[in-house]
Amino acid sequence: MKALMIASISHDVGHPGLNESYLKKVQCTLTRMYDDPVIEQHHVQTCFLILQAFVEFNVKDIRCNIFCDLGSDDYKEVLDVIKMTIESTNLQKYKLQCERMRHIVETGVDFRKKHVRNSLKALMMMACDLCSGWKRWDEHKNVVWSLYKEIFNQGDKEVSFGIITPEHMLRANAENIPKYQAAFMENVIFPIYQLLIKVFPQLRDILKTSQDNLECWKTY
């Protein structure tokens, strides 16, 4: 649980505000430092550096040393979970991870099996990464506007470098944000929420709130 909490807090730590495709096209230093997925590896290593600083320099300060109660084996397991779950937020992995979890749900969720627990951890982290989808409309909308500011900033950079840019990243297409967001919710967010609710039915309210937000985008 502690590992999942830390991973959820730090899964975007040190994010450059640019996607991996762009970083590779401009040969950013990060692409020479890490293997794929570059950005998620960067999040993992940044998180580990912060945790290591706590361990090395605050050993006597229990308030900062969050691993003071763990032995070396448990500490390694925590780091493994953090790494696995942060890497699971890579958008390119979403489809495969959903298919894997869908198979588990259809054949029976057995929490005694490690691969089931790992798949569920990945699913929960994906839902955490996309948690803006179930925020109340005003909060949800503000998060989406902020994200598109970031997306359009990258689009501006790509245009300036003569890089072919997807239409949803072009500032000139800002009027289509509602359409883009509705498609993203239907194709990416909802499949994850629906799977999560099959495992944890008590979370069904998050899907209801997300559906309300989707309808708001469709009529925006």
DRENROGU-702128 format. One record per residue: residue in one letter; x, y, z of N, C-alpha, C, O in turn. Coordinates in pm, whole numbers, plus 50000, padded with zeros to 5 digits. Example, Ala and Ser with C-alpha at 12.3 -4.5 7.8 and 13.67 -1.06 7.14 Angstrom:
2
A513194943150780512304955050780513204967050780514244966850846 S512854977550708513674989450714512905000350787513415011450804 
END
This chain:
220
M500834988050000500005000050000500885012650000500595022249928 K501935012550080502825024050086503475026549949503625037949906 A503865015749883504475016949750503505022949650503895031449569 L502235018549654501235023749562500945038549588500745046249494 M500925042249714500685056249748501815065149695501575075749638 I503045060549714504195068349667504205069149515504475079649458 A503905057849450503885057549303502815067049249503045073949149 S501645067249313500575075949265500925090649280500565098849196 I501645093949387502065107749410503135112049310503155123349264 S504035102749279505225106449201505215101649057506235102548989 H504075096649008504085090548875504345100448762504655096348650 D504235113548789504535123648687505645133048732505835143648672 V506385129448838507395138448891508485141048787508985131748723 G508845153748772509875157348675509425156948530510265156748440 H508115156848507507615156248369508015168748292507845179848342 P508555167148171509025178748095507915186448025508185196947965 G506665181548032505575188447964505565185947815504925193247740 L506265175747771506385172047630506265156847621506645149747714 N505725151747509505595137147502506865130647448507785137347401 E506895117547456508105110147421508445111347273509625111847236 S507425111747190507645112947046508435125647014509385125346935 Y508045136647077508745149247055510195148647105511125152947037 L510365143147226511705142347284512655134547194513835138047181 K512145124047131512975116047041513285123546911514385122646858 K512305130846862512505138146736513555149146749514315151746656 V513595155446866514575166246886515835161246957516725169046990 Q515895147946979517055141647043517365147847179518505151547208 C516345148847260516495154147396517455145447477517545133347454 T518145151447571519095144247655518445132447726519075122047745 L517175133847766516495123047837516445110247754516505099247809 T516355111647623516275099747538517595092347531517645080647493 R518685099147569519995092547573520305087147712521245079347731 M519505091347808519705086747946518915074247979519345066048060 Y517745072747914516845061947952516415053547832516385058247718 D516085040747861515455032147761513965035347756513465043247837 D513255029347662511805031247656511135024047774511585013347814 P510065029647828509495042747798510285053847867510435053847989 V510785063247789511735073247838511165081647953511785082748058 I509995087347933509455096548033509125089248163509405094348272 E508535077448152508205069748272509465065248346509495065048469 Q510505061648271511775058248335512335070448409512915069048517 H512155082148351512615094448416511845096748546512425100548647 H510535094448544509725095948666510225086348773510375090148889 V510465073848734510915063548829512235067648893512375067349015 Q513205071548810514525074848862514495087448948515205088249048 T513685097248911513545109448992512945105949127513395110849230 C511925097549126511315092849251512335085749338512415088149458 F513115076849277514115069349354515175078549414515635076349526 L515565088949338516565098349390516025105549514516755107649611 I514755109249510514135116049624514065106749744514395110549857 L513625094349718513525084649827514895081549885515045080150007 Q515905080349798517255077349846517805088749931518535086450028 A517445100949893517875112349973517265111550112517935114650211 F515995107350120515355105850250516065095050331516315096850450 V516375084050266517005072850337518395076450384518765073350497 E519195083050299520595085750331520785097350428521665096950514 F519965107650413520225119850489519255122450604519445131850681 N518215114050617517255116350724516995103650804515885101450853 V518015095450816517855082650885517315084551026516515076451073 K517735094951094517315097051232516015104851242515465106651351 D515525109451130514305117351130513165108651077512975107650955 I512405102551165511345093251125510285100351041509645094050957 R510105113251061509095120450986509415120950837508505121750755 C510685120350802511095120850661511435107050606511155104150490 N512045098750688512465085650642511275076050641511035068850738 I510525076050532509285068450525509515053450520508565045750532 F510775049150501511085034950496511845030250620512495019850617 C511775037850726512555034450844512135021050905512905014950979 D510915016450873510435003950932510654991850842510224980850876 L511314993750726511474982750631512894977150630513874984550642 G512984963950616514274957650596514674958650450513894963750368 S515864954050415516374955650279515514948350176515304953550066 D515014936450209514194928850114512854935750088512404936549974 D512234940550194510964947550179511154960750103510304964650023 Y512274967450130512564979950061512724977649911512224985449830 K513414966849874513584963449733512234960449670511984964449556 E511374953449742510044950249688509234962949664508524964149564 V509334972449758508634985149742509114992449616508304997549540 L510434992749595510974999349476510514992349348510244998949248 D510434979149351509974971649234508514975049201508164976749084 V507704976149304506294979649282506174993749228505394996249135 I506935003049284506905016949236507305017549088506645024149008 K508365010549053508845010548915507795004648821507485010548717 M507244993248857506274986548772505014995048751504504996048639 T504535001048859503275008448848503455021748777502575025948701 I504565028548799504795041148727504955038348578504425045848496 E505665027848542505845024448401504515020548336504355021848215 S503565015848416502275011848362501445023748314500445021848246 T501855036048349501105047848306501475052248164500925061948113 N502405045148102502745048147963501555045347874501035034247872 L501105055447799499885054247720499945042847618498915036947585 Q501145039847570501285029147471500985015447531500735005847458 K501005014347663500755001547730499294999647770498894988747809 Y498515010247762497145009647813496324998347751495684990747823 K496364997247618495534987247549495894973247593495014965247626 L497194970047594497644956747634497274953747778496824942747810 Q497454963647867497154961548008495654959548031495254951748117 C494844966747952493384965047964492974951247914492124944747975 E493574946747804493254933447752493634922647853492894912947873 R494784924347916495244914648015494284914348135493934903648184 M493874926148182492974926848296491584921848260490914915648342 R491144924448138489834919748093489784904448094488774898548132 H490884898248053490954883648055490884878448198490224868448225 I491564885148288491564881048429490154882148487489694873248559 V489474893148455488114895148506487174884448453486324879348526 E487334881048326486444871148264486684857048317485754848948323 T487924854048356488254840548401488244839148553488374828148607 G488104850448622488054850048768489254856748832490394853348803 V488974866448919490044873948985490494866449110489754865349208 D491704861249105492274853849218493444861849274494544861649218 F493204868849384494224877649441495434870149495496444876449528 R495354857049504496494849349551497594848649445498754845849477 K497234851149318498194850149209498894863549188498264874049177 K500224862949182501014875249172500704882949045500604895249049 H500534876148930500284883348805498934890448809498754900748743 V497974885048885496684891648901496854904348984496334914948949 R497584903149093497824914949177498574925749101498254937549112 N499574921849021500344931648945499474938348838499574950448817 S498624930548772497734936248670496754946048733496434956448675 L496274942748853495344951648922496044964348967495474975248959 K497274963149014498054974949052498234984248931498104996448942 A498544978248816498724986248694497414993148656497425004848618 L496294985948668494994991748636494675003348729494195013748684 M494935001548858494655012348954495535024448926495085035848941 M496785022048885497655033348855497205040648728497315052848720 M496715033048630496185039548510494985048348547494855059648499 A494115043248633492965051048677493395063348755492795073948744 C494455061848835495015073248909495545083748812495315095748830 D496255079248709496825088248610495735096248539495955107648498 L494545090148525493445096448452492335100948547491165101648507 C492685103848671491665106848772490885119548743489805121448799 S491385128148658490635140448627489305137148561488365145148565 G489215125248501487975121348433486785120648526485655122948482 W487005117448654485865116248745485755127948843485005127348939 K486515138548817486335150548899485035157548859484545155848748 R484495165448950483295173148917483565181948796484715185848772 W482535185148721482675191648591483595203748592484495204548508 D483405213048685484225225248685485705221948706486565227748640 E485995212748797487395208748820487925201048699489045203448654 H487115192048649487515184048533487845193048414488875191248349 K486985202548386487175211548273488455219748288489195221648192 N488725224548410489935232448433491195224248411492185229248357 V491165211548454492315202748431492535200848281493675201448234 V491465198448208491585196248063492135208647994492995207547907 W491655220648032492195232947971493695234047999494465237847911 S494105230848121495525231648156496345221848073497435225148028 L495815209848055496525199847974496665204347829497695202147766 Y495625210547778495705214947638496635226847621497185228747512 K496815234847723497845245247715499205238847694500015243547614 E499455227947766500705220447753500805214147615501855214547551 I499705208247570499685201647439499935211747328500705209047236 F499295223247336499475233447232500875239447235501415243147131 N501465240447354502845245347362503785235947287504695240447217 Q503555222947301504365213547225504085214847075504995214446993 G502805216447041502455218246900503155230246839503625229646726 D503235241146915503925253146867505405250046840505965254346739 K506015242646931507415239046913507595230446788508525232746710 E506725220746769506845211946653506695219646523507445217446428 V505735228546520505535236746399506785245046371507205246346256 S507375250846477508565259146458509755251246405510625256746337 F509785238046438510865229446391510525222346260511325214646207 G509335224846208508925218346085508555203746103508635195946009 I508165200046224507785186246254506295184446226505485192946262 I505935173446160504525170546134503805168746267504205160746352 T502735176446285502055177146414500625171946405499885175846314 P500205163046497498805158346498497855170146512498185180046577 E496685169146452495755180446451495315184746590495055196546613 H495215175146684494745178846818495795186746896495495191847004 M497025187746844498065195246911498275209046851499135216646896 L497495212246751497615225246684496705235546751495505233246767 R497295246746791496525257146860495365262146774494335266446827 A495525261646643494475266346552493205257746563492125261846520 N493355245746621492195236846633491605236746774490925227246812 A491875247146850491425247646989489905246147002489415241047102 E489175250646902487715249746909487225235146909486075232346943 N488115225946872487745211846867488095204146994487955191946999 I488545211247098488895204547223487755195847276488015184547316 P486525200647279485435192047327485345178747251485125168247312 K485505179147119485455166947039486625157847072486455145747088 Y487825163547083489015155547115488855149047253489175137247271 Q488375156847349488265151647485487195140747494487385130847564 A486095142547424485045132347425485575119147368485285108447422 A486345119947261486915107947200487905101247294487945088947304 F488715109247363489695103847457489005096747573489445086147617 M487935102547622487215096347733486595083147690486655073347764 E486005082847573485335070747526486315059547494486055047847523 N487445063147435488385052947386489475048947485490015037947475 V489805057747579490895054947672490415054147817490675044247886 I489715064347862489355065148003488285054948043488455047648140 F487195054447969486085045748007486445030948016486045024348112 P487205025347920487555011147932488295007948063488114997248120 I489125017348110489865015248234488925015948354488965007248440 Y488075026148359487125027548469486185015448475485895010348583 Q485705011048359484744999848355485374987148410484714979448480 L486644984848377487334973048430487534974248581487354964548655 L487894986148625488134988348768486864985648849486924979948957 I485734989848795484464988248865484034973548870483344969448963 K484454965648772484134951448776484854944448891484374934548946 V486004949748926486754944149040486294950549171486164943849273 F486044963649166485604971049285484284978149255484284990049225 P483144970949263481834976749229481494989249308480714997649263 Q482074990649427481775002149512482285015249452481965026049502 L483085014349345483615026349281482775030849163483215039149083 R481575025549150480755028449031480445043349014480165047848904 D480505050849124480195065249114481185072649024480835082648962 I482435067649017483405074748934483035073648786483295082848708 L482415062548748481975061048609480795070048582480705076048474 K479875071248677478715080048661479165094448643478665101448555 T480095099048727480595112748715481285114848582481135125448520 S482045104948537482755105948409481775106548293481985113948197 Q480715098748301479695099048195479015112648190478695117548082 D478785118648307478215132148311479155142048243478715150848168 N480455140748269481435149648207481465147648056481585157347980 L481365135248013481355132447869480175139347802480335145347695 E479015138647864477835145147806478025160247800477555166747707 C478705165847900478985180347899479885183947780479665194247716 W480895175547751481755178347637481005177147505481245184847412 K480095167547497479355165547373478385177047344477995179147229 T478015184147448477085195347428477745208847453477065219047463 Y479075208847463479795221247500479715231447386480255242447398 
END
